[in-house]
C-alpha cells in the first residue's frame, strides 16, 4: 500500500510512537529468535527515520537512545548476536541517515567510543 498523502503520517506516528517503542524494546530484550529481533530493529530504524523526517526530536532521541542501550557496549553482560546487530544498525543509521540524527548523534558517538 502506497500512502500518497503524507500529512496523515505525522499525527498517526505521534499517537503511536510510545507504544511502538515499548513493544520493540520489550520484544527485542526478551527474544532469542533472530527473525523477531530483526523485525524489532527494522521498527526502530523506521521510527527513527520518520521522527527525523518530521523533526520530532524528543521521539527520535528516545528511539536512538533505546537502540544504543541494546548494543550492550557499556554493560558487563555477554554480548549476543542481537546486540551486535544493534551496533550494526546504529552504524548504518550514522552512515546512511546521519542528517536526521541532529542531537541524537551523541548516543551514536558514545556507543562507537565504547566499542574499543
N, CA, C and O atoms as a GROMACS GRO file, in nm:
protein
  464
    1UNK      N    1   0.085  -0.117   0.000
    1UNK     CA    2   0.000   0.000   0.000
    1UNK      C    3   0.089   0.124   0.000
    1UNK      O    4   0.180   0.135   0.083
    2UNK      N    5   0.065   0.212  -0.089
    2UNK     CA    6   0.142   0.334  -0.102
    2UNK      C    7   0.059   0.451  -0.048
    2UNK      O    8  -0.054   0.473  -0.091
    3UNK      N    9   0.117   0.524   0.044
    3UNK     CA   10   0.048   0.639   0.101
    3UNK      C   11   0.086   0.761   0.018
    3UNK      O   12   0.204   0.795   0.006
    4UNK      N   13  -0.013   0.827  -0.038
    4UNK     CA   14   0.013   0.944  -0.121
    4UNK      C   15  -0.002   1.073  -0.044
    4UNK      O   16   0.057   1.175  -0.081
    5UNK      N   17  -0.078   1.071   0.064
    5UNK     CA   18  -0.099   1.191   0.145
    5UNK      C   19  -0.019   1.177   0.274
    5UNK      O   20  -0.065   1.114   0.369
    6UNK      N   21   0.102   1.236   0.277
    6UNK     CA   22   0.191   1.221   0.392
    6UNK      C   23   0.146   1.304   0.512
    6UNK      O   24   0.203   1.291   0.621
    7UNK      N   25   0.046   1.388   0.495
    7UNK     CA   26   0.000   1.470   0.606
    7UNK      C   27  -0.063   1.387   0.717
    7UNK      O   28  -0.076   1.435   0.830
    8UNK      N   29  -0.103   1.266   0.687
    8UNK     CA   30  -0.163   1.179   0.789
    8UNK      C   31  -0.059   1.102   0.870
    8UNK      O   32  -0.089   1.050   0.977
    9UNK      N   33   0.062   1.094   0.818
    9UNK     CA   34   0.164   1.012   0.884
    9UNK      C   35   0.207   1.072   1.017
    9UNK      O   36   0.214   0.999   1.117
   10UNK      N   37   0.235   1.200   1.022
   10UNK     CA   38   0.283   1.262   1.145
   10UNK      C   39   0.185   1.246   1.262
   10UNK      O   40   0.227   1.201   1.369
   11UNK      N   41   0.056   1.280   1.246
   11UNK     CA   42  -0.035   1.263   1.360
   11UNK      C   43  -0.050   1.117   1.403
   11UNK      O   44  -0.060   1.088   1.522
   12UNK      N   45  -0.051   1.025   1.308
   12UNK     CA   46  -0.061   0.884   1.344
   12UNK      C   47   0.063   0.841   1.422
   12UNK      O   48   0.052   0.771   1.522
   13UNK      N   49   0.179   0.882   1.374
   13UNK     CA   50   0.304   0.844   1.441
   13UNK      C   51   0.313   0.907   1.580
   13UNK      O   52   0.357   0.841   1.674
   14UNK      N   53   0.272   1.033   1.593
   14UNK     CA   54   0.276   1.099   1.723
   14UNK      C   55   0.186   1.031   1.825
   14UNK      O   56   0.212   1.036   1.945
   15UNK      N   57   0.081   0.967   1.779
   15UNK     CA   58  -0.011   0.898   1.869
   15UNK      C   59   0.032   0.755   1.902
   15UNK      O   60  -0.017   0.698   2.000
   16UNK      N   61   0.121   0.698   1.823
   16UNK     CA   62   0.156   0.556   1.844
   16UNK      C   63   0.301   0.533   1.884
   16UNK      O   64   0.337   0.420   1.919
   17UNK      N   65   0.386   0.635   1.878
   17UNK     CA   66   0.529   0.612   1.896
   17UNK      C   67   0.564   0.550   2.031
   17UNK      O   68   0.652   0.464   2.038
   18UNK      N   69   0.498   0.593   2.138
   18UNK     CA   70   0.536   0.541   2.269
   18UNK      C   71   0.501   0.393   2.282
   18UNK      O   72   0.576   0.316   2.342
   19UNK      N   73   0.389   0.353   2.225
   19UNK     CA   74   0.353   0.211   2.225
   19UNK      C   75   0.448   0.132   2.136
   19UNK      O   76   0.487   0.020   2.170
   20UNK      N   77   0.486   0.190   2.023
   20UNK     CA   78   0.582   0.125   1.933
   20UNK      C   79   0.715   0.102   2.005
   20UNK      O   80   0.771  -0.007   2.000
   21UNK      N   81   0.763   0.206   2.070
   21UNK     CA   82   0.891   0.197   2.141
   21UNK      C   83   0.884   0.089   2.250
   21UNK      O   84   0.978   0.011   2.267
   22UNK      N   85   0.775   0.085   2.323
   22UNK     CA   86   0.759  -0.014   2.429
   22UNK      C   87   0.759  -0.156   2.372
   22UNK      O   88   0.826  -0.244   2.425
   23UNK      N   89   0.685  -0.177   2.265
   23UNK     CA   90   0.676  -0.310   2.206
   23UNK      C   91   0.812  -0.353   2.150
   23UNK      O   92   0.858  -0.463   2.178
   24UNK      N   93   0.874  -0.267   2.070
   24UNK     CA   94   1.004  -0.302   2.012
   24UNK      C   95   1.106  -0.332   2.120
   24UNK      O   96   1.183  -0.427   2.109
   25UNK      N   97   1.108  -0.251   2.226
   25UNK     CA   98   1.206  -0.268   2.333
   25UNK      C   99   1.185  -0.396   2.412
   25UNK      O  100   1.279  -0.472   2.434
   26UNK      N  101   1.062  -0.422   2.453
   26UNK     CA  102   1.034  -0.541   2.534
   26UNK      C  103   1.059  -0.668   2.453
   26UNK      O  104   1.122  -0.761   2.502
   27UNK      N  105   1.010  -0.670   2.332
   27UNK     CA  106   1.026  -0.790   2.249
   27UNK      C  107   1.174  -0.812   2.217
   27UNK      O  108   1.221  -0.926   2.225
   28UNK      N  109   1.247  -0.707   2.180
   28UNK     CA  110   1.389  -0.722   2.149
   28UNK      C  111   1.466  -0.770   2.271
   28UNK      O  112   1.557  -0.852   2.258
   29UNK      N  113   1.433  -0.720   2.387
   29UNK     CA  114   1.501  -0.759   2.509
   29UNK      C  115   1.477  -0.907   2.543
   29UNK      O  116   1.567  -0.976   2.590
   30UNK      N  117   1.356  -0.954   2.520
   30UNK     CA  118   1.319  -1.088   2.564
   30UNK      C  119   1.338  -1.198   2.460
   30UNK      O  120   1.343  -1.315   2.496
   31UNK      N  121   1.349  -1.164   2.334
   31UNK     CA  122   1.354  -1.267   2.231
   31UNK      C  123   1.495  -1.321   2.209
   31UNK      O  124   1.595  -1.251   2.227
   32UNK      N  125   1.500  -1.446   2.170
   32UNK     CA  126   1.623  -1.509   2.125
   32UNK      C  127   1.612  -1.546   1.977
   32UNK      O  128   1.706  -1.596   1.917
   33UNK      N  129   1.495  -1.519   1.919
   33UNK     CA  130   1.468  -1.550   1.779
   33UNK      C  131   1.526  -1.440   1.692
   33UNK      O  132   1.489  -1.323   1.706
   34UNK      N  133   1.616  -1.476   1.602
   34UNK     CA  134   1.685  -1.378   1.518
   34UNK      C  135   1.589  -1.303   1.426
   34UNK      O  136   1.609  -1.184   1.400
   35UNK      N  137   1.488  -1.369   1.376
   35UNK     CA  138   1.392  -1.305   1.285
   35UNK      C  139   1.310  -1.200   1.358
   35UNK      O  140   1.289  -1.090   1.307
   36UNK      N  141   1.264  -1.233   1.477
   36UNK     CA  142   1.186  -1.138   1.556
   36UNK      C  143   1.272  -1.020   1.598
   36UNK      O  144   1.227  -0.905   1.594
   37UNK      N  145   1.396  -1.047   1.638
   37UNK     CA  146   1.488  -0.938   1.675
   37UNK      C  147   1.511  -0.846   1.556
   37UNK      O  148   1.516  -0.724   1.572
   38UNK      N  149   1.526  -0.904   1.437
   38UNK     CA  150   1.546  -0.823   1.316
   38UNK      C  151   1.425  -0.736   1.286
   38UNK      O  152   1.440  -0.621   1.244
   39UNK      N  153   1.306  -0.790   1.306
   39UNK     CA  154   1.184  -0.710   1.284
   39UNK      C  155   1.176  -0.593   1.383
   39UNK      O  156   1.135  -0.483   1.346
   40UNK      N  157   1.216  -0.617   1.507
   40UNK     CA  158   1.220  -0.508   1.605
   40UNK      C  159   1.320  -0.400   1.563
   40UNK      O  160   1.291  -0.281   1.574
   41UNK      N  161   1.435  -0.443   1.516
   41UNK     CA  162   1.536  -0.346   1.469
   41UNK      C  163   1.484  -0.266   1.350
   41UNK      O  164   1.510  -0.146   1.340
   42UNK      N  165   1.413  -0.331   1.260
   42UNK     CA  166   1.353  -0.259   1.147
   42UNK      C  167   1.254  -0.155   1.197
   42UNK      O  168   1.248  -0.043   1.145
   43UNK      N  169   1.176  -0.191   1.299
   43UNK     CA  170   1.082  -0.096   1.358
   43UNK      C  171   1.154   0.023   1.418
   43UNK      O  172   1.111   0.137   1.398
   44UNK      N  173   1.263  -0.001   1.490
   44UNK     CA  174   1.344   0.108   1.545
   44UNK      C  175   1.392   0.200   1.433
   44UNK      O  176   1.380   0.322   1.442
   45UNK      N  177   1.447   0.140   1.329
   45UNK     CA  178   1.505   0.220   1.221
   45UNK      C  179   1.398   0.303   1.149
   45UNK      O  180   1.422   0.420   1.118
   46UNK      N  181   1.283   0.245   1.122
   46UNK     CA  182   1.176   0.320   1.056
   46UNK      C  183   1.127   0.434   1.145
   46UNK      O  184   1.102   0.544   1.097
   47UNK      N  185   1.113   0.407   1.273
   47UNK     CA  186   1.068   0.512   1.366
   47UNK      C  187   1.168   0.626   1.374
   47UNK      O  188   1.129   0.742   1.381
   48UNK      N  189   1.296   0.594   1.373
   48UNK     CA  190   1.400   0.698   1.377
   48UNK      C  191   1.394   0.782   1.250
   48UNK      O  192   1.406   0.904   1.255
   49UNK      N  193   1.376   0.716   1.137
   49UNK     CA  194   1.369   0.790   1.010
   49UNK      C  195   1.244   0.878   1.004
   49UNK      O  196   1.250   0.993   0.959
   50UNK      N  197   1.131   0.824   1.047
   50UNK     CA  198   1.006   0.902   1.044
   50UNK      C  199   1.017   1.022   1.136
   50UNK      O  200   0.984   1.134   1.097
   51UNK      N  201   1.063   1.000   1.259
   51UNK     CA  202   1.073   1.112   1.354
   51UNK      C  203   1.177   1.213   1.308
   51UNK      O  204   1.160   1.333   1.330
   52UNK      N  205   1.284   1.167   1.246
   52UNK     CA  206   1.384   1.259   1.192
   52UNK      C  207   1.330   1.340   1.075
   52UNK      O  208   1.355   1.460   1.065
   53UNK      N  209   1.255   1.274   0.989
   53UNK     CA  210   1.197   1.342   0.872
   53UNK      C  211   1.099   1.452   0.914
   53UNK      O  212   1.096   1.560   0.855
   54UNK      N  213   1.019   1.423   1.016
   54UNK     CA  214   0.919   1.519   1.060
   54UNK      C  215   0.969   1.612   1.170
   54UNK      O  216   0.894   1.695   1.220
   55UNK      N  217   1.096   1.598   1.209
   55UNK     CA  218   1.154   1.687   1.310
   55UNK      C  219   1.095   1.669   1.449
   55UNK      O  220   1.084   1.766   1.524
   56UNK      N  221   1.057   1.547   1.482
   56UNK     CA  222   1.003   1.518   1.616
   56UNK      C  223   1.121   1.474   1.702
   56UNK      O  224   1.145   1.355   1.721
   57UNK      N  225   1.194   1.572   1.754
   57UNK     CA  226   1.323   1.548   1.816
   57UNK      C  227   1.317   1.460   1.940
   57UNK      O  228   1.401   1.371   1.956
   58UNK      N  229   1.221   1.481   2.028
   58UNK     CA  230   1.214   1.402   2.151
   58UNK      C  231   1.191   1.254   2.120
   58UNK      O  232   1.248   1.167   2.185
   59UNK      N  233   1.109   1.228   2.023
   59UNK     CA  234   1.080   1.090   1.984
   59UNK      C  235   1.203   1.027   1.921
   59UNK      O  236   1.238   0.913   1.954
   60UNK      N  237   1.269   1.099   1.832
   60UNK     CA  238   1.391   1.047   1.769
   60UNK      C  239   1.495   1.015   1.875
   60UNK      O  240   1.560   0.911   1.870
   61UNK      N  241   1.512   1.106   1.971
   61UNK     CA  242   1.609   1.084   2.078
   61UNK      C  243   1.573   0.960   2.160
   61UNK      O  244   1.662   0.884   2.199
   62UNK      N  245   1.446   0.940   2.187
   62UNK     CA  246   1.403   0.824   2.265
   62UNK      C  247   1.436   0.694   2.192
   62UNK      O  248   1.485   0.599   2.254
   63UNK      N  249   1.410   0.688   2.062
   63UNK     CA  250   1.438   0.567   1.986
   63UNK      C  251   1.588   0.542   1.971
   63UNK      O  252   1.634   0.429   1.987
   64UNK      N  253   1.665   0.646   1.942
   64UNK     CA  254   1.810   0.629   1.926
   64UNK      C  255   1.873   0.591   2.059
   64UNK      O  256   1.961   0.505   2.064
   65UNK      N  257   1.830   0.654   2.166
   65UNK     CA  258   1.882   0.622   2.299
   65UNK      C  259   1.854   0.477   2.334
   65UNK      O  260   1.942   0.406   2.383
   66UNK      N  261   1.732   0.433   2.311
   66UNK     CA  262   1.695   0.295   2.341
   66UNK      C  263   1.774   0.197   2.256
   66UNK      O  264   1.822   0.095   2.307
   67UNK      N  265   1.788   0.226   2.129
   67UNK     CA  266   1.866   0.139   2.041
   67UNK      C  267   2.011   0.131   2.086
   67UNK      O  268   2.070   0.023   2.084
   68UNK      N  269   2.067   0.243   2.127
   68UNK     CA  270   2.208   0.242   2.171
   68UNK      C  271   2.225   0.160   2.300
   68UNK      O  272   2.330   0.100   2.320
   69UNK      N  273   2.124   0.158   2.384
   69UNK     CA  274   2.132   0.076   2.506
   69UNK      C  275   2.129  -0.072   2.473
   69UNK      O  276   2.190  -0.152   2.544
   70UNK      N  277   2.060  -0.110   2.368
   70UNK     CA  278   2.054  -0.250   2.328
   70UNK      C  279   2.185  -0.301   2.267
   70UNK      O  280   2.200  -0.421   2.244
   71UNK      N  281   2.278  -0.213   2.241
   71UNK     CA  282   2.409  -0.258   2.192
   71UNK      C  283   2.487  -0.328   2.302
   71UNK      O  284   2.575  -0.410   2.272
   72UNK      N  285   2.458  -0.296   2.428
   72UNK     CA  286   2.522  -0.355   2.545
   72UNK      C  287   2.672  -0.327   2.552
   72UNK      O  288   2.746  -0.401   2.617
   73UNK      N  289   2.720  -0.221   2.484
   73UNK     CA  290   2.864  -0.194   2.485
   73UNK      C  291   2.913  -0.144   2.620
   73UNK      O  292   3.032  -0.155   2.650
   74UNK      N  293   2.826  -0.088   2.701
   74UNK     CA  294   2.869  -0.040   2.832
   74UNK      C  295   2.824  -0.130   2.946
   74UNK      O  296   2.842  -0.096   3.063
   75UNK      N  297   2.765  -0.243   2.913
   75UNK     CA  298   2.718  -0.335   3.017
   75UNK      C  299   2.818  -0.447   3.036
   75UNK      O  300   2.899  -0.477   2.948
   76UNK      N  301   2.811  -0.508   3.150
   76UNK     CA  302   2.902  -0.620   3.178
   76UNK      C  303   2.841  -0.754   3.135
   76UNK      O  304   2.898  -0.860   3.160
   77UNK      N  305   2.725  -0.747   3.070
   77UNK     CA  306   2.658  -0.868   3.022
   77UNK      C  307   2.728  -0.923   2.898
   77UNK      O  308   2.803  -0.852   2.830
   78UNK      N  309   2.701  -1.048   2.870
   78UNK     CA  310   2.752  -1.110   2.749
   78UNK      C  311   2.684  -1.046   2.628
   78UNK      O  312   2.563  -1.024   2.628
   79UNK      N  313   2.762  -1.015   2.527
   79UNK     CA  314   2.706  -0.957   2.405
   79UNK      C  315   2.661  -1.071   2.314
   79UNK      O  316   2.738  -1.161   2.282
   80UNK      N  317   2.535  -1.065   2.275
   80UNK     CA  318   2.475  -1.167   2.189
   80UNK      C  319   2.469  -1.114   2.046
   80UNK      O  320   2.499  -0.998   2.019
   81UNK      N  321   2.428  -1.202   1.956
   81UNK     CA  322   2.418  -1.163   1.816
   81UNK      C  323   2.322  -1.046   1.796
   81UNK      O  324   2.348  -0.959   1.714
   82UNK      N  325   2.212  -1.043   1.870
   82UNK     CA  326   2.117  -0.933   1.854
   82UNK      C  327   2.179  -0.800   1.896
   82UNK      O  328   2.144  -0.696   1.841
   83UNK      N  329   2.270  -0.803   1.994
   83UNK     CA  330   2.339  -0.680   2.035
   83UNK      C  331   2.435  -0.633   1.926
   83UNK      O  332   2.448  -0.514   1.901
   84UNK      N  333   2.502  -0.728   1.864
   84UNK     CA  334   2.591  -0.694   1.752
   84UNK      C  335   2.510  -0.637   1.637
   84UNK      O  336   2.554  -0.542   1.571
   85UNK      N  337   2.392  -0.692   1.612
   85UNK     CA  338   2.304  -0.639   1.507
   85UNK      C  339   2.259  -0.497   1.540
   85UNK      O  340   2.243  -0.414   1.451
   86UNK      N  341   2.238  -0.468   1.669
   86UNK     CA  342   2.202  -0.332   1.710
   86UNK      C  343   2.316  -0.235   1.682
   86UNK      O  344   2.294  -0.124   1.636
   87UNK      N  345   2.439  -0.279   1.710
   87UNK     CA  346   2.557  -0.197   1.680
   87UNK      C  347   2.563  -0.171   1.530
   87UNK      O  348   2.586  -0.058   1.486
   88UNK      N  349   2.544  -0.275   1.452
   88UNK     CA  350   2.549  -0.263   1.306
   88UNK      C  351   2.442  -0.164   1.256
   88UNK      O  352   2.471  -0.080   1.170
   89UNK      N  353   2.320  -0.175   1.308
   89UNK     CA  354   2.214  -0.084   1.264
   89UNK      C  355   2.240   0.060   1.307
   89UNK      O  356   2.209   0.154   1.233
   90UNK      N  357   2.297   0.077   1.425
   90UNK     CA  358   2.331   0.212   1.470
   90UNK      C  359   2.437   0.274   1.379
   90UNK      O  360   2.430   0.392   1.347
   91UNK      N  361   2.535   0.194   1.339
   91UNK     CA  362   2.638   0.243   1.246
   91UNK      C  363   2.579   0.270   1.108
   91UNK      O  364   2.614   0.369   1.044
   92UNK      N  365   2.489   0.182   1.061
   92UNK     CA  366   2.422   0.206   0.933
   92UNK      C  367   2.340   0.334   0.936
   92UNK      O  368   2.335   0.410   0.839
   93UNK      N  369   2.276   0.358   1.048
   93UNK     CA  370   2.198   0.481   1.066
   93UNK      C  371   2.290   0.602   1.054
   93UNK      O  372   2.257   0.699   0.986
   94UNK      N  373   2.405   0.596   1.118
   94UNK     CA  374   2.500   0.707   1.113
   94UNK      C  375   2.552   0.730   0.972
   94UNK      O  376   2.568   0.844   0.928
   95UNK      N  377   2.578   0.622   0.900
   95UNK     CA  378   2.634   0.633   0.765
   95UNK      C  379   2.530   0.681   0.665
   95UNK      O  380   2.557   0.771   0.585
   96UNK      N  381   2.411   0.622   0.668
   96UNK     CA  382   2.312   0.647   0.564
   96UNK      C  383   2.208   0.754   0.599
   96UNK      O  384   2.152   0.817   0.509
   97UNK      N  385   2.182   0.774   0.726
   97UNK     CA  386   2.077   0.868   0.767
   97UNK      C  387   2.127   0.966   0.872
   97UNK      O  388   2.050   1.012   0.956
   98UNK      N  389   2.254   0.998   0.866
   98UNK     CA  390   2.314   1.086   0.967
   98UNK      C  391   2.250   1.224   0.974
   98UNK      O  392   2.250   1.286   1.080
   99UNK      N  393   2.196   1.271   0.862
   99UNK     CA  394   2.135   1.405   0.861
   99UNK      C  395   2.011   1.413   0.950
   99UNK      O  396   1.978   1.520   0.999
  100UNK      N  397   1.945   1.302   0.970
  100UNK     CA  398   1.822   1.305   1.052
  100UNK      C  399   1.852   1.291   1.201
  100UNK      O  400   1.761   1.303   1.283
  101UNK      N  401   1.977   1.266   1.237
  101UNK     CA  402   2.010   1.241   1.378
  101UNK      C  403   2.014   1.368   1.464
  101UNK      O  404   1.973   1.365   1.580
  102UNK      N  405   2.065   1.476   1.409
  102UNK     CA  406   2.079   1.602   1.484
  102UNK      C  407   2.145   1.577   1.620
  102UNK      O  408   2.256   1.524   1.623
  103UNK      N  409   2.080   1.613   1.732
  103UNK     CA  410   2.144   1.596   1.863
  103UNK      C  411   2.149   1.450   1.908
  103UNK      O  412   2.212   1.420   2.010
  104UNK      N  413   2.086   1.361   1.837
  104UNK     CA  414   2.094   1.218   1.870
  104UNK      C  415   2.229   1.158   1.836
  104UNK      O  416   2.258   1.044   1.872
  105UNK      N  417   2.312   1.235   1.766
  105UNK     CA  418   2.447   1.189   1.735
  105UNK      C  419   2.524   1.152   1.861
  105UNK      O  420   2.609   1.063   1.858
  106UNK      N  421   2.494   1.218   1.972
  106UNK     CA  422   2.568   1.191   2.095
  106UNK      C  423   2.556   1.045   2.138
  106UNK      O  424   2.652   0.987   2.188
  107UNK      N  425   2.439   0.984   2.118
  107UNK     CA  426   2.421   0.843   2.152
  107UNK      C  427   2.505   0.753   2.062
  107UNK      O  428   2.563   0.654   2.108
  108UNK      N  429   2.510   0.788   1.934
  108UNK     CA  430   2.588   0.710   1.839
  108UNK      C  431   2.737   0.721   1.870
  108UNK      O  432   2.808   0.621   1.872
  109UNK      N  433   2.783   0.843   1.893
  109UNK     CA  434   2.925   0.864   1.920
  109UNK      C  435   2.966   0.797   2.051
  109UNK      O  436   3.075   0.740   2.060
  110UNK      N  437   2.881   0.804   2.152
  110UNK     CA  438   2.912   0.738   2.278
  110UNK      C  439   2.924   0.587   2.259
  110UNK      O  440   3.015   0.525   2.313
  111UNK      N  441   2.835   0.529   2.182
  111UNK     CA  442   2.839   0.386   2.156
  111UNK      C  443   2.966   0.348   2.081
  111UNK      O  444   3.032   0.250   2.116
  112UNK      N  445   2.998   0.425   1.978
  112UNK     CA  446   3.118   0.396   1.898
  112UNK      C  447   3.243   0.407   1.984
  112UNK      O  448   3.334   0.325   1.971
  113UNK      N  449   3.248   0.507   2.070
  113UNK     CA  450   3.368   0.525   2.152
  113UNK      C  451   3.387   0.412   2.253
  113UNK      O  452   3.499   0.387   2.297
  114UNK      N  453   3.279   0.342   2.289
  114UNK     CA  454   3.288   0.232   2.384
  114UNK      C  455   3.315   0.098   2.317
  114UNK      O  456   3.335  -0.002   2.385
  115UNK      N  457   3.316   0.095   2.186
  115UNK     CA  458   3.341  -0.030   2.114
  115UNK      C  459   3.484  -0.079   2.132
  115UNK      O  460   3.510  -0.198   2.121
  116UNK      N  461   3.574   0.011   2.160
  116UNK     CA  462   3.714  -0.026   2.176
  116UNK      C  463   3.727  -0.119   2.295
  116UNK      O  464   3.838  -0.162   2.326
   0.00000   0.00000   0.00000
